[in-house]
Amino acid sequence: MREVSYQQIVSAVKDMCIQANYNLGDDTLKAFREALKQEESETGKDVLNQLIENAQIASSEQVPMCQDTGMAVFIVELGQDCHITGGSLYDAINQGIREGYGDGYLRQSVVKDPLDRKNTGDNTPGVVHIELVEGDRCTIHMAAKGFGSENMSRLQMLKPADGLEGVKQFILETVKLAGPNACPPMVVGVGIGGTFEKAAYLAKKSLFREVGERNPRPDLAELEQDLIEQINKLGIGPQGMGGRTTALDVHIETFATHIAGLPVAVNINCHATRHKTAVL
């Protein structure tokens, strides 16, 4: 049995919250530069160059790349032979958020209750998903999820008869409805199968993959590529100002489902695909 302390988790989460908001990943910056080579719209090229410059300024000056510093979302892969000492995992994560968003001067965007709308003042609580895995490590994946894109996400319980074409139509329809509101170029996360809540989780989980990382299943990798091409023919373009760069990537995850169902969820990330990982 390997031990990981409460304070180790607090420190790791604090650092991830700050770094995710200050330093855009190399995967996304590479995608911006690749998109520049393909973009035909002069306005689109200008927007992409501005996004690259914005990321560089944020990193060099260690300031947030966007005013919406997001709601902190975590997927924790907890090894069954890893023991958390000194406090609970949930408390440690929330303390890390509290310190990270406070010391990093990040906007506190969380309200305690969705109806009375009173701000918690420290961006807690975070959304935490725990997956029990083999081994003795605690791997923490963190994303700062802005709500311009989150609000554009959708879920549909399709009929099995709708098939692959129905799935593709729903994904494309969701992107069309999102338009400029999701701050494109976006990353489109898709969850297919499971139940109502499982499909949504799969869509969210897919967004933790690096931009450009294909699903290991050849048929799903082909579907991802096909959807990227179809989305980029919609003409929405960078920041919704026209062009061929509407999506940087499409990520698909699937799970077994019931014979009577075909759940499909689409969770959209804006151009700032902010995610970090720590292994303890």
TANORLIN-V729768 format. One record per residue. N is the residue number from 1. RES is the residue in one small letter. OMEGA is omega in whole degrees, -180 to 180 (999 if undefined). Layout:
N_RES_OMEGA + N_RES_OMEGA
This chain:
1_m_180 + 2_r_-177 + 3_e_173 + 4_v_-174 + 5_s_175 + 6_y_-176 + 7_q_176 + 8_q_-180 + 9_i_178 + 10_v_-177 + 11_s_-179 + 12_a_-179 + 13_v_178 + 14_k_-179 + 15_d_-180 + 16_m_180 + 17_c_-179 + 18_i_-175 + 19_q_179 + 20_a_-178 + 21_n_-179 + 22_y_-169 + 23_n_178 + 24_l_-176 + 25_g_178 + 26_d_-180 + 27_d_-179 + 28_t_179 + 29_l_177 + 30_k_179 + 31_a_176 + 32_f_-176 + 33_r_176 + 34_e_180 + 35_a_179 + 36_l_-179 + 37_k_-176 + 38_q_-175 + 39_e_-179 + 40_e_-179 + 41_s_178 + 42_e_177 + 43_t_178 + 44_g_178 + 45_k_-180 + 46_d_179 + 47_v_179 + 48_l_178 + 49_n_177 + 50_q_179 + 51_l_177 + 52_i_179 + 53_e_179 + 54_n_180 + 55_a_179 + 56_q_178 + 57_i_-180 + 58_a_-179 + 59_s_-176 + 60_s_-179 + 61_e_-180 + 62_q_176 + 63_v_-180 + 64_p_180 + 65_m_180 + 66_c_179 + 67_q_175 + 68_d_-178 + 69_t_165 + 70_g_169 + 71_m_-175 + 72_a_-179 + 73_v_-176 + 74_f_164 + 75_i_-177 + 76_v_174 + 77_e_-174 + 78_l_179 + 79_g_-177 + 80_q_177 + 81_d_177 + 82_c_-178 + 83_h_178 + 84_i_-178 + 85_t_173 + 86_g_-180 + 87_g_-177 + 88_s_179 + 89_l_-180 + 90_y_180 + 91_d_-180 + 92_a_179 + 93_i_-180 + 94_n_176 + 95_q_176 + 96_g_176 + 97_i_-178 + 98_r_-179 + 99_e_-179 + 100_g_-179 + 101_y_177 + 102_g_-178 + 103_d_-180 + 104_g_-179 + 105_y_-180 + 106_l_-177 + 107_r_-180 + 108_q_-167 + 109_s_-173 + 110_v_174 + 111_v_-174 + 112_k_-179 + 113_d_-177 + 114_p_-178 + 115_l_-179 + 116_d_168 + 117_r_178 + 118_k_-178 + 119_n_179 + 120_t_175 + 121_g_180 + 122_d_179 + 123_n_172 + 124_t_0 + 125_p_172 + 126_g_174 + 127_v_-173 + 128_v_174 + 129_h_-179 + 130_i_175 + 131_e_178 + 132_l_-176 + 133_v_176 + 134_e_176 + 135_g_-175 + 136_d_180 + 137_r_173 + 138_c_-179 + 139_t_-176 + 140_i_175 + 141_h_-177 + 142_m_173 + 143_a_173 + 144_a_-170 + 145_k_177 + 146_g_-173 + 147_f_171 + 148_g_178 + 149_s_-179 + 150_e_-179 + 151_n_-179 + 152_m_-178 + 153_s_-176 + 154_r_175 + 155_l_-180 + 156_q_174 + 157_m_-180 + 158_l_174 + 159_k_177 + 160_p_-180 + 161_a_178 + 162_d_173 + 163_g_-177 + 164_l_-179 + 165_e_177 + 166_g_177 + 167_v_-178 + 168_k_180 + 169_q_180 + 170_f_179 + 171_i_-180 + 172_l_178 + 173_e_180 + 174_t_179 + 175_v_178 + 176_k_180 + 177_l_179 + 178_a_178 + 179_g_-179 + 180_p_-174 + 181_n_-179 + 182_a_180 + 183_c_178 + 184_p_12 + 185_p_-172 + 186_m_167 + 187_v_-174 + 188_v_178 + 189_g_-176 + 190_v_173 + 191_g_-179 + 192_i_176 + 193_g_-177 + 194_g_178 + 195_t_-180 + 196_f_-176 + 197_e_-180 + 198_k_179 + 199_a_179 + 200_a_179 + 201_y_178 + 202_l_179 + 203_a_178 + 204_k_-178 + 205_k_-178 + 206_s_-178 + 207_l_177 + 208_f_175 + 209_r_177 + 210_e_176 + 211_v_-179 + 212_g_-180 + 213_e_-178 + 214_r_173 + 215_n_-178 + 216_p_176 + 217_r_-177 + 218_p_-178 + 219_d_179 + 220_l_176 + 221_a_178 + 222_e_178 + 223_l_177 + 224_e_-179 + 225_q_179 + 226_d_-179 + 227_l_176 + 228_i_-179 + 229_e_-179 + 230_q_179 + 231_i_-177 + 232_n_172 + 233_k_-177 + 234_l_177 + 235_g_180 + 236_i_174 + 237_g_-179 + 238_p_-179 + 239_q_177 + 240_g_-176 + 241_m_177 + 242_g_180 + 243_g_-175 + 244_r_-179 + 245_t_177 + 246_t_179 + 247_a_172 + 248_l_-178 + 249_d_172 + 250_v_179 + 251_h_-179 + 252_i_173 + 253_e_-178 + 254_t_178 + 255_f_176 + 256_a_180 + 257_t_-179 + 258_h_-179 + 259_i_-177 + 260_a_-173 + 261_g_173 + 262_l_-180 + 263_p_177 + 264_v_177 + 265_a_176 + 266_v_178 + 267_n_-172 + 268_i_170 + 269_n_173 + 270_c_-179 + 271_h_179 + 272_a_-178 + 273_t_-170 + 274_r_178 + 275_h_179 + 276_k_-179 + 277_t_174 + 278_a_178 + 279_v_-178 + 280_l_999
